[in-house]
């Protein structure tokens, strides 16, 4: 059974895409801890981030860096925090989260809610910074 992320990659489930190339996809988290909270995934389904081979981890981080720079330009913040948790979905992924203080990275706080229109606008704002 394919993960929800593989189903997003395959176009079976819609997502608010921020960036994409032949190996990776970045899209907005539907249950964000901060405005602009973005997930970066390899298109190849691998359960655990540290099961990715070294070359894939390097490429994923370079891809994530481009997205993080665009995210910081689109969403005013002090930094883009990163987290690799890997418990929610059995598909390697990295969280990119706009932060101003360490508490902004907490996955235990109440998640934000945005309309589909708001998510589309946020994704567009980030994508535009990639060009």
C-alpha positions as CSV (number, residue, x, y, z in Angstrom):
1,X,0.0,0.0,0.0
2,X,1.4,3.4,-1.0
3,X,1.9,6.0,1.6
4,X,-0.1,9.2,1.5
5,X,3.0,11.0,0.3
6,X,3.5,8.6,-2.6
7,X,-0.2,9.1,-3.5
8,X,0.5,12.9,-3.6
9,X,3.6,12.3,-5.8
10,X,1.3,10.2,-8.1
11,X,-1.3,12.9,-8.3
12,X,-3.9,10.7,-6.5
13,X,-4.3,13.2,-3.6
14,X,-4.1,17.0,-4.1
15,X,-1.4,19.0,-2.4
16,X,-0.3,22.6,-2.3
17,X,3.0,22.2,-4.1
18,X,5.8,24.6,-3.5
19,X,8.6,23.1,-5.6
20,X,9.3,19.9,-7.6
21,X,12.0,18.3,-9.6
22,X,12.5,14.8,-10.9
23,X,13.5,13.4,-7.5
24,X,11.9,15.6,-4.9
25,X,8.7,17.4,-4.0
26,X,8.0,20.2,-1.5
27,X,4.4,20.9,-0.4
28,X,2.6,22.6,2.4
29,X,1.8,20.6,5.5
30,X,-2.0,20.4,5.9
31,X,-1.7,20.6,9.7
32,X,1.0,23.2,10.1
33,X,2.7,24.3,13.3
34,X,3.5,27.7,11.5
35,X,2.4,29.5,8.4
36,X,4.4,28.2,5.5
37,X,5.3,24.9,7.2
38,X,6.5,22.8,4.3
39,X,7.4,19.2,3.8
40,X,10.2,18.0,1.6
41,X,10.1,14.4,0.4
42,X,11.9,12.2,-2.0
43,X,9.6,10.9,-4.8
44,X,11.0,7.4,-4.2
45,X,9.2,5.8,-1.3
46,X,11.7,5.1,1.5
47,X,10.3,4.6,5.0
48,X,13.1,6.2,7.1
49,X,15.2,9.3,6.4
50,X,18.4,7.6,7.4
51,X,17.7,4.6,5.1
52,X,18.2,7.0,2.2
53,X,21.6,6.6,0.6
54,X,24.2,9.3,1.2
55,X,23.8,10.8,-2.3
56,X,20.0,11.0,-1.9
57,X,20.4,12.7,1.5
58,X,22.8,15.2,0.0
59,X,20.5,16.0,-3.0
60,X,17.5,16.2,-0.7
61,X,19.2,18.7,1.5
62,X,20.3,20.9,-1.5
63,X,16.7,20.8,-2.7
64,X,15.4,21.7,0.8
65,X,17.9,24.6,1.0
66,X,16.5,26.2,-2.1
67,X,13.0,25.8,-0.7
68,X,14.0,27.1,2.7
69,X,15.5,30.3,1.1
70,X,12.3,30.9,-0.9
71,X,10.2,30.1,2.2
72,X,12.2,32.7,4.3
73,X,11.7,35.3,1.6
74,X,8.0,34.6,1.4
75,X,7.2,34.3,5.1
76,X,8.9,36.8,7.4
77,X,10.8,35.0,10.2
78,X,14.3,34.8,11.8
79,X,15.1,31.3,10.6
80,X,13.8,28.3,8.8
81,X,13.9,25.4,11.3
82,X,14.3,21.9,10.1
83,X,13.1,18.7,11.7
84,X,13.2,15.0,10.7
85,X,10.8,13.2,12.9
86,X,9.5,10.4,10.7
87,X,6.8,9.0,13.0
88,X,3.7,10.4,11.2
89,X,4.1,8.9,7.7
90,X,6.3,6.0,6.8
91,X,7.9,8.0,3.9
92,X,11.2,9.9,4.5
93,X,10.5,13.6,4.9
94,X,11.8,16.8,6.3
95,X,9.9,19.7,7.9
96,X,10.8,23.2,7.0
97,X,9.2,25.6,9.5
98,X,9.5,29.4,9.7
99,X,10.5,30.3,13.2
100,X,11.2,33.3,15.4
101,X,11.8,31.3,18.7
102,X,12.5,27.7,19.6
103,X,8.9,27.1,20.7
104,X,7.8,27.7,17.1
105,X,9.2,24.2,16.3
106,X,7.0,22.4,18.8
107,X,4.9,19.7,17.3
108,X,2.9,19.4,20.5
109,X,1.2,22.8,20.2
110,X,-2.2,23.3,18.6
111,X,-1.9,23.1,14.8
112,X,-2.9,26.1,12.7
113,X,-5.9,25.9,10.3
114,X,-5.9,27.6,6.9
115,X,-8.6,27.4,4.1
116,X,-7.7,25.8,0.8
117,X,-7.6,29.3,-0.7
118,X,-5.2,30.5,2.0
119,X,-2.9,27.4,1.5
120,X,-2.9,28.0,-2.3
121,X,-1.9,31.6,-1.8
122,X,0.9,30.7,0.7
123,X,2.2,28.0,-1.7
124,X,2.2,30.5,-4.6
125,X,4.0,33.1,-2.5
126,X,6.8,30.6,-1.7
127,X,6.9,29.3,-5.3
128,X,7.3,32.8,-6.7
129,X,10.5,33.2,-4.6
130,X,12.1,30.2,-6.4
131,X,12.1,32.0,-9.8
